Amino acid sequence: MVRKDAGGRAAAKVVDLRKPLDTRDRVLQVAQQLFAERGYRGTSLRDIAKRIGIKAPSLLHHFPSKQQLYVAVLDRMFQSIEDAANAIAWGKENRQERMRQAITDAIDFMVARPDFVRLLWMEMADESGVGRQVLKRRLPPLFSTAVNFIFRGQREGEFRPEVEPNHFMWSLNSITIGFFTTAAMLKRLWGVNLLEPSVIEQRKHEVIDMVERTLFAEPAASNSDD
């Protein structure tokens, strides 16, 4: 509809510049859900457009192909992780406290984004996955940030010098991500819901306790004669 001003003249059409961005975000959100539910090969652009409530050509306006959309979904998720990792790496608290916070944040992130866990697991299990190049591009810098964080903590005396940072991070990733990738199986086999809030809080406590015992250096002994 064309709006008219007080003098009856046709006014300029008002265009909401935010709408394309909102639509793009909606496309990414729905695509993430469907890719996690059905996998890359089991999801079509038509499926995504139908769930959003738009026509497929409108979807192509934002993403020319399904592959580009899938890559954009993965990139957006990894960007969230990178932002959180950088905030921890350059934080002002001591490294032990930042390590505790990183574990809490990582577990909360996966609880809030089960789609990411499913997609990551699919890509790690499929050697020919479409997102393989995204993982190769995104994971090494993330891993290096974590390893360098431990190296610096060792130099500063907050972390045990005998701990090998690479092996430590491989182990930490396994017990953190692995907990969520096995959640559905454990629920089917034993009826245990690993995503219950009380279970999640207990998991945070257990992982932090393991890290404190394995990685954290003992406080320096006092030289006083008391």
N, C-alpha and C positions, 0 to 999 in steps of 0.2 A: 504494500500500500504506500502511495506517495503522500507525504505530509505537506500541508500548506501553511504558510505563515499568516500573520494577521491580515495582510493585504491580499490574501487569496492566491499568492504566487507559490509555485512549487518550491518547497524547501529542499535543501540538499539531503540526500539519503543518509541516515545515520548507520554507520557500520561498526559493529562491536568487534574491535580488533582482538579481543580476548578469545572470541569464539573458536578460531582455528586452533589455538593452543589448548583450549579445554577439550575440543574434539580429539586432538592428537593424544592427549593424556588418557582420554577414555578409551581410545583404540588400543593403546599400550596396556592398559589395565585389563581389558577384556581378553586381549590376545594372550597375555601372561596366564590368565586363568585357563583358557582353552588349551594352550600348549602344554601346561602342566597336567591337565586332565587327560588329554588324548595323544600327546606327543606331537612333534613337528609334522610327521608324515600323516598323522590322523586328523590334522586340522587344516581346513581350507579357509581362504579369504572370505568365501561366501558364508561359512559358519560364523566367522568373527563379525562380519557385517550384520548378519541376521540377529545375533545376540545384542549388538549395540542398538539395532533398529534403524540402520541406514542401508543404502544400496551399495553393492560392491564397487561401482565406479567412484563413489565418494571416498571409499577407503583407499583406493589407488591414488587419490589426490595427495594423501599424506605419506603413503608408502607404496612405491611402484611395484613391489613384489613381496611375496610371502617371506622370502629369505631376508630381505632388508628389514621387514617388520620383526622377524624373530631376532635378528642381530640387535636391533634397537631395544627390544625387550631385555635381552641379556645385558647390554651396555648400561641401561638405566639401573638395573639391579646392582651391577658391580660398581657403578658410580656411587651409590649409597654406601657401599662397604668401604670404598676408598676414602670417602669423606670422613667416615667414622674412624678409620684407621689413622688417618692423618691427624685428626683431633687428639687421639690418644698419643701418637708419636711425639707431638709437639706441645703436649699439655704441660702445665706448671707443677702438678703434684709429683711426688717422688715416683720412681718407676714401679715399685711394688704396688702402690695404690692404683696406678694407671693400669697395671696388669690385671688387678682385680676388676677394675671397671671394664676393661676390654672383654673379659670373660662374661660378665653380666650383660654387657651390650650385645655381644655376639649371640648369646642364648635368646635374649629378648627379640633380637632381629629375626631369628629363625622361627620363633613362636608366632610372630606377627606376619611372617611371610612364608607360609608353608609351600606356596607355589615355587618360590626360589629354590627351596631344598629339593623338590621333585625335579625341577629343570636341571639343576646342577648335577644331581645323581644320574639323570638320563644322559647328560653330555659326557660325564666321566665314564659311564659304562659303554658308550657307543664310540668306538674309535673313528667312525666315519661321520660323526654328527655334524650337522650344519654349523653348530656353534663352536666347533673345535678351534677355529681361528680366534674367536673371542676369548676363549679360555687361555690360549697361548699368549695372547696380547695382555690380558688382564691379570691372570694369576701370578706370573713371576714378579711383577712390581709389588703386588700385595704381600707376597711371601718375603720378598727382600726387605720391605718395611718392617715386618715382624721380626725377622732375623737380626736386622741391624739394631732394632730396639733392645734385643737381648744382649747383643755384643756390647752396646754402650752401657747397659746396666751392669755387665760384668766388669767393665773397666772402672765404673764408678763405685764398685763394691757392693751393689745391691743384689746382684745375682751370683750364684755359685760359679766360679771360674771353670770347674770341671765339667759342667753341662755343655753338651754340644748343641748349639742353637738350632741347626737344621733338623736334627733328629728330634729335638724337643718340640719344635713346631709341627713336624709331621705327626707326632703322637698327640699333641693337643688338638690339631684339626680332626684327627680320627675320632677321638672320644667326644668331641663337640658335635661335629656334623653327623657322625655315625649314630649318635643317640637319636637324631630326628629321622634319619633314613630308615631305621629299623622300627620306628614307632608303629606304623600300620601293621607290620608283621606280628609284633608282640601283642597288639590288641586282638588280632584274629586268633592267635594261638592260645594266649593265656588270659585274655580279657583285661589286660593291664593298659590303662590309658596314660601314656607318658606325657601327654599334653595337659593334664590336670594342673591347675596353678600350684597346688601344694607339691606336686612331683617336680615341677619346673624349679621351684625355689630350692627344693632339696638337691636337685641336680647342680644348680649354681654353687651351693655350699660344698658339694663333693668335689667338683672340678677345682674350685678355688683352693680347697684344702690340699688337693693333690699338687697343685702348682706351688703352693707355699712350702710344702715339704720337699719338693723336688728342685725347685729353682731358686727360692729366696735364700739369700745368705743369712747366716746367724748374726744377730747383733754383736758388735764388738764387745769383748769382755771388759769390765771396768777395772782400772788399775788402782782403785782406792783400797785402803786397808780396812774398810768397814766390814 
